[in-house]
Amino acid sequence: MHSASIRHLQHHARLRPLTGSLSLCRREYHVAFFGSDTFSVRVLSHLLSSANASLPIDSLTLVTPPSKPRGRGLQVTHGPLAQFATDRCLPLIHAPPKSLKGWSPPLQLDKCDLAVVVSFPYFLPRALLDRFSSGAVNLHPSLLPKYRGAAPIQYAIINGDQVTGVSVIDLDPKRFDSGAVLAQNRVEVPRPNEIQFHELADLLADRGAEAIAGVLRDYEQCRANAATQDESLVTHARKITSADAHIPTWSSVNARLLWNKWRAFGHQAPLHTTFRGVPLQLVTLGPPVDVSTKSGDKVHGLAGTIVQVDKSDGSVLVRAGVADELVRIKEIKPANKKVMSAAAFVNGVGGVKAVAAGQLVLGE
């Protein structure tokens, strides 16, 4: 499929077509958009919206990882960006799996002179970057050099940041997230003690699209004024793994930090512990509860002890090892069983009498 003009893309997306005439002296770019997930889809949707009808984009080609067979039937399932392209009949190139090293792209990519990279999982090697005569820019959802790495949104939530942001940077041919900064937008985190990953990701995608649009409208000036990142201020946001979600012992659990972790990555790596040696997923948590609001006899016992059942919402309160707060667990998934309310789980392992006796202890 040939690269599509921006007017064609807006038509197929049922968006208002371009209006008015463009300046004859303004350069327009043939853009290769590299992306993969729902974050990149949201950014692209904004760039194709009527609000951005005057962007200097002559044509657009999408590049995404290959679709993969999934499930028991091993049916080929498109990733979010591939599905977005398919639904709207947009030009799409599937990159090879795992790496772009040694990749010979299809001829349709040769027309592109500028790469825009948003949440693309592979490193773009120099040989590929050199194909784009106008360079390559990357959107990163943090105020670089803070939170370089795969999980900047998650770490902003884990650390309870009240301010985060987005950065549009030059793509460095040697290191991830280290290129010169063309633009940055600060973003106040709404309800920083409550916001969950998807809400913050959507907000940063929207602000990121605005930042990319601003860079494209004044691209040469932004490149001329690009600021080198201060290496002394670098912090890292490494990829979240199952190990980050594991609670090996409750004696070191901080209720507030556990709540932050669930909000940050519970959707991708469920928190998990054990009960009587059996694996247990903590599917849904609620905000921690101040110990001072509960009677003293409710919080005695070992860390990890279920100290109360809240019949109003089916949750349970668990004694943490650190700080004066209790962990509120709403939903639990025992191994080989369906998700159930935490109260229903308690009823199946001894009920309120066992709770009163301090006999239900997580992490054992």
C-alpha positions as CSV (number, residue, x, y, z in Angstrom):
1,M,0.0,0.0,0.0
2,H,1.4,3.4,-0.9
3,S,1.9,6.2,1.6
4,A,-1.4,8.1,2.1
5,S,-1.7,11.8,2.0
6,I,-2.8,13.5,5.2
7,R,-6.0,14.6,3.5
8,H,-6.7,11.0,2.5
9,L,-6.1,9.9,6.1
10,Q,-8.5,12.5,7.6
11,H,-11.1,11.5,5.0
12,H,-11.0,7.8,6.0
13,A,-11.0,8.7,9.7
14,R,-14.2,10.6,9.1
15,L,-12.5,13.8,10.1
16,R,-12.9,17.3,8.8
17,P,-10.6,17.7,5.7
18,L,-8.0,20.4,5.4
19,T,-9.3,23.9,4.8
20,G,-7.6,26.9,3.4
21,S,-4.4,27.1,1.5
22,L,-1.0,26.2,2.9
23,S,2.0,28.5,2.6
24,L,3.9,27.8,-0.6
25,C,7.2,28.3,1.2
26,R,6.5,25.9,4.1
27,R,8.0,22.5,3.8
28,E,5.8,19.5,4.2
29,Y,7.1,16.1,5.5
30,H,6.6,12.5,4.4
31,V,6.3,11.0,7.9
32,A,7.0,7.4,9.0
33,F,5.1,6.9,12.3
34,F,6.6,4.1,14.4
35,G,4.3,2.9,17.2
36,S,2.6,-0.1,18.7
37,D,0.3,0.3,21.7
38,T,-2.8,2.2,22.7
39,F,-0.6,5.1,23.8
40,S,0.7,5.5,20.3
41,V,-2.8,5.1,18.8
42,R,-4.1,7.9,21.0
43,V,-1.2,10.2,19.9
44,L,-1.8,9.4,16.2
45,S,-5.5,9.9,16.5
46,H,-4.9,13.4,17.8
47,L,-2.4,14.2,15.1
48,L,-5.0,13.1,12.5
49,S,-7.8,15.2,14.1
50,S,-9.3,18.3,12.6
51,A,-7.5,20.4,15.2
52,N,-4.3,19.4,13.5
53,A,-5.5,19.9,9.9
54,S,-2.7,22.4,9.2
55,L,0.2,20.2,10.2
56,P,3.0,20.1,7.6
57,I,2.5,16.5,6.8
58,D,2.2,15.5,3.1
59,S,2.0,11.8,3.6
60,L,2.0,9.3,6.4
61,T,3.1,5.6,6.6
62,L,2.7,3.6,9.8
63,V,5.3,1.1,11.1
64,T,4.5,-1.4,13.8
65,P,5.7,-4.8,15.1
66,P,4.3,-7.9,13.4
67,S,0.9,-9.3,14.4
68,K,1.2,-12.5,16.5
69,P,-0.8,-15.7,17.0
70,R,-2.4,-15.7,20.4
71,G,-4.8,-17.8,22.5
72,R,-5.4,-21.5,22.3
73,G,-6.4,-21.4,18.7
74,L,-3.2,-19.4,17.9
75,Q,-5.3,-16.9,15.8
76,V,-3.3,-14.0,14.5
77,T,-4.2,-10.9,16.5
78,H,-3.3,-7.3,15.5
79,G,-1.6,-5.0,17.9
80,P,-3.4,-1.7,18.7
81,L,-1.7,0.4,16.0
82,A,-2.0,-2.4,13.4
83,Q,-5.7,-2.7,14.2
84,F,-6.1,1.1,14.0
85,A,-4.5,1.1,10.5
86,T,-6.6,-1.8,9.4
87,D,-9.9,-0.3,10.6
88,R,-9.1,2.9,8.7
89,C,-7.4,1.5,5.6
90,L,-4.2,3.3,6.4
91,P,-0.8,2.3,4.9
92,L,1.0,-0.1,7.2
93,I,4.4,-1.7,7.3
94,H,5.1,-4.6,9.7
95,A,8.6,-4.5,11.1
96,P,10.4,-7.8,11.8
97,P,10.1,-9.4,15.3
98,K,12.4,-8.4,18.1
99,S,14.9,-6.2,16.3
100,L,15.4,-3.8,13.3
101,K,19.1,-4.6,13.0
102,G,19.8,-5.6,9.4
103,W,16.2,-4.9,8.3
104,S,15.7,-3.9,4.7
105,P,12.4,-1.9,4.8
106,P,9.9,-2.0,1.9
107,L,10.4,0.6,-0.8
108,Q,7.4,2.6,0.4
109,L,9.5,3.7,3.4
110,D,12.0,5.3,1.1
111,K,9.7,8.1,0.4
112,C,9.6,9.1,4.1
113,D,11.9,11.9,5.1
114,L,11.0,12.2,8.8
115,A,10.3,9.5,11.5
116,V,8.0,10.1,14.4
117,V,8.5,7.4,17.1
118,V,5.9,6.9,19.8
119,S,6.0,3.8,22.1
120,F,7.9,1.7,19.6
121,P,9.5,-1.3,21.3
122,Y,12.7,-1.6,19.2
123,F,15.8,0.4,19.0
124,L,16.1,2.2,15.6
125,P,19.7,1.6,14.4
126,R,21.8,4.3,12.6
127,A,21.4,2.6,9.2
128,L,17.6,3.1,9.5
129,L,17.8,6.6,10.9
130,D,20.1,7.7,8.1
131,R,17.2,7.0,5.6
132,F,15.3,10.0,7.0
133,S,16.8,13.1,5.6
134,S,15.0,15.3,8.1
135,G,15.8,13.2,11.1
136,A,13.7,11.3,13.6
137,V,11.9,12.5,16.8
138,N,10.7,10.5,19.7
139,L,7.9,11.2,22.2
140,H,8.7,10.2,25.8
141,P,6.1,10.5,28.6
142,S,8.3,12.1,31.2
143,L,10.4,15.3,31.7
144,L,13.7,13.9,30.5
145,P,16.3,13.2,31.7
146,K,14.0,12.0,34.5
147,Y,12.7,8.5,34.0
148,R,14.6,7.3,31.0
149,G,13.4,3.8,30.2
150,A,10.3,1.6,29.4
151,A,8.1,2.6,32.3
152,P,8.1,6.4,33.0
153,I,4.3,6.6,33.6
154,Q,4.4,3.7,36.1
155,Y,7.3,5.2,38.1
156,A,5.6,8.6,38.3
157,I,2.7,6.9,40.0
158,I,4.8,4.7,42.2
159,N,6.7,7.7,43.5
160,G,3.6,9.8,44.0
161,D,4.8,12.6,41.6
162,Q,2.6,15.6,41.6
163,V,4.1,16.9,38.3
164,T,5.3,14.9,35.3
165,G,5.3,15.7,31.6
166,V,6.2,14.8,28.1
167,S,9.4,15.3,26.0
168,V,9.9,15.4,22.3
169,I,13.5,14.5,21.6
170,D,15.9,13.9,18.8
171,L,16.4,10.1,18.3
172,D,19.9,9.1,19.5
173,P,21.5,6.4,17.3
174,K,23.3,4.8,20.3
175,R,21.1,5.1,23.4
176,F,17.4,5.1,24.3
177,D,15.8,8.4,25.6
178,S,19.1,10.4,25.5
179,G,18.7,12.7,22.5
180,A,18.5,16.5,22.6
181,V,15.2,17.9,23.8
182,L,13.2,19.7,21.1
183,A,10.2,20.4,23.3
184,Q,8.8,19.7,26.8
185,N,5.4,20.2,28.4
186,R,4.9,20.0,32.2
187,V,1.7,18.2,33.3
188,E,0.1,18.5,36.7
189,V,-0.9,15.1,37.8
190,P,-4.6,15.2,38.8
191,R,-5.4,13.4,42.1
192,P,-1.8,12.1,42.4
193,N,-2.8,9.8,45.3
194,E,-5.7,8.2,43.3
195,I,-5.0,8.3,39.6
196,Q,-4.4,5.0,37.8
197,F,-2.1,4.2,34.9
198,H,-4.7,4.3,32.1
199,E,-6.0,7.8,33.0
200,L,-2.5,9.3,33.3
201,A,-1.3,7.6,30.1
202,D,-4.3,9.1,28.2
203,L,-3.5,12.5,29.6
204,L,0.1,12.3,28.6
205,A,-0.7,11.0,25.2
206,D,-2.9,14.0,24.6
207,R,-0.3,16.4,25.8
208,G,2.3,14.5,23.9
209,A,0.4,14.9,20.7
210,E,0.2,18.6,21.3
211,A,3.9,18.7,21.8
212,I,4.6,16.8,18.6
213,A,2.3,19.0,16.6
214,G,4.1,22.1,18.0
215,V,7.4,20.7,16.9
216,L,6.2,19.8,13.4
217,R,4.9,23.3,12.9
218,D,8.2,24.8,13.7
219,Y,10.5,21.9,13.2
220,E,13.7,23.6,12.0
221,Q,13.6,26.2,14.8
222,C,13.0,23.5,17.4
223,R,16.0,21.5,16.1
224,A,18.1,24.6,16.1
225,N,17.2,25.3,19.8
226,A,17.3,21.7,21.0
227,A,18.8,21.3,24.5
228,T,21.3,18.6,25.5
229,Q,20.1,16.5,28.4
230,D,21.9,17.0,31.7
231,E,23.5,13.5,32.4
232,S,23.9,14.4,36.1
233,L,20.1,14.5,36.5
234,V,19.3,11.1,34.8
235,T,17.0,8.7,36.6
236,H,15.8,5.4,35.2
237,A,12.4,3.7,34.8
238,R,13.2,0.2,34.0
239,K,10.7,-2.3,32.6
240,I,8.2,-3.6,35.1
241,T,8.4,-7.4,35.7
242,S,6.5,-10.0,37.6
243,A,9.2,-9.7,40.3
244,D,8.1,-6.1,41.0
245,A,4.6,-7.3,41.8
246,H,5.7,-10.1,44.1
247,I,5.2,-9.6,47.9
248,P,7.7,-12.1,49.4
249,T,7.1,-11.0,53.0
250,W,4.6,-8.6,54.5
251,S,7.0,-7.4,57.2
252,S,8.5,-4.9,54.7
253,V,5.2,-3.8,53.1
254,N,4.3,-0.1,53.1
255,A,0.5,0.2,52.5
256,R,0.9,3.5,50.6
257,L,3.6,2.1,48.3
258,L,1.6,-1.1,47.7
259,W,-1.4,1.1,46.7
260,N,0.8,3.1,44.4
261,K,2.2,0.0,42.7
262,W,-1.3,-1.4,42.1
263,R,-2.4,1.9,40.5
264,A,0.8,2.0,38.4
265,F,1.1,-1.6,37.1
266,G,-1.6,-3.8,38.5
267,H,-3.1,-4.0,35.1
268,Q,0.0,-5.5,33.5
269,A,1.7,-7.3,36.4
270,P,-0.9,-8.3,39.1
271,L,0.3,-8.0,42.7
272,H,0.7,-11.5,44.2
273,T,1.5,-13.1,47.5
274,T,0.8,-16.5,49.1
275,F,-1.8,-17.8,51.6
276,R,-1.0,-21.1,53.3
277,G,1.6,-21.8,50.6
278,V,-0.8,-21.2,47.7
279,P,-0.3,-18.4,45.2
280,L,-2.8,-15.5,45.6
281,Q,-3.3,-12.6,43.2
282,L,-4.4,-9.2,44.7
283,V,-6.6,-8.2,41.8
284,T,-8.1,-4.9,43.1
285,L,-6.9,-2.7,45.9
286,G,-8.5,0.3,47.5
287,P,-6.8,3.3,49.2
288,P,-5.0,2.5,52.4
289,V,-6.7,3.1,55.7
290,D,-5.2,5.1,58.6
291,V,-4.7,2.8,61.6
292,S,-5.8,5.6,63.9
293,T,-9.4,5.4,62.5
294,K,-9.6,1.7,63.7
295,S,-9.7,0.5,67.2
296,G,-6.4,-0.7,68.6
297,D,-7.4,-4.4,69.0
298,K,-8.0,-4.5,65.2
299,V,-4.4,-4.2,64.2
300,H,-2.5,-6.6,66.5
301,G,-0.7,-9.6,65.0
302,L,1.8,-10.3,62.4
303,A,2.3,-8.2,59.2
304,G,0.0,-9.7,56.6
305,T,-2.7,-10.5,59.0
306,I,-6.3,-9.9,57.8
307,V,-7.7,-7.7,60.6
308,Q,-11.1,-6.8,59.4
309,V,-13.8,-7.6,56.8
310,D,-15.7,-4.6,55.5
311,K,-19.1,-5.9,54.6
312,S,-20.1,-2.6,52.9
313,D,-17.9,-3.3,49.9
314,G,-16.6,-6.8,50.4
315,S,-13.1,-5.7,51.1
316,V,-10.6,-6.7,53.8
317,L,-8.0,-4.8,55.7
318,V,-4.5,-6.2,56.1
319,R,-1.8,-5.2,58.6
320,A,1.2,-3.8,56.8
321,G,4.8,-4.0,58.1
322,V,5.7,-0.3,57.6
323,A,3.8,2.9,58.3
324,D,0.6,3.4,60.2
325,E,-1.8,2.4,57.4
326,L,-3.7,-0.8,56.6
327,V,-3.9,-2.3,53.1
328,R,-7.4,-2.5,51.6
329,I,-7.9,-5.5,49.3
330,K,-11.1,-5.6,47.3
331,E,-10.7,-8.5,45.0
332,I,-8.6,-11.7,45.1
333,K,-7.8,-14.5,42.8
334,P,-6.7,-17.8,44.4
335,A,-4.7,-20.1,42.2
336,N,-6.9,-22.1,39.7
337,K,-10.0,-20.2,40.8
338,K,-12.0,-17.2,39.6
339,V,-11.7,-13.7,40.8
340,M,-13.8,-13.1,44.0
341,S,-14.4,-10.5,46.5
342,A,-11.9,-10.5,49.4
343,A,-14.8,-11.0,51.8
344,A,-15.9,-14.1,49.9
345,F,-12.3,-15.5,50.0
346,V,-12.3,-15.0,53.8
347,N,-15.6,-16.8,54.1
348,G,-14.1,-19.8,52.4
349,V,-11.0,-20.0,54.7
350,G,-12.4,-19.6,58.1
351,G,-14.7,-16.5,58.1
352,V,-14.9,-13.7,60.6
353,K,-14.1,-16.0,63.5
354,A,-10.7,-16.8,62.0
355,V,-10.2,-13.1,61.4
356,A,-11.0,-12.2,65.0
357,A,-8.6,-14.9,66.2
358,G,-5.8,-13.5,63.9
359,Q,-5.5,-16.8,62.1
360,L,-5.6,-15.5,58.5
361,V,-2.1,-14.3,57.5
362,L,-1.0,-13.5,54.0
363,G,2.6,-14.4,52.9
364,E,2.7,-17.7,54.7
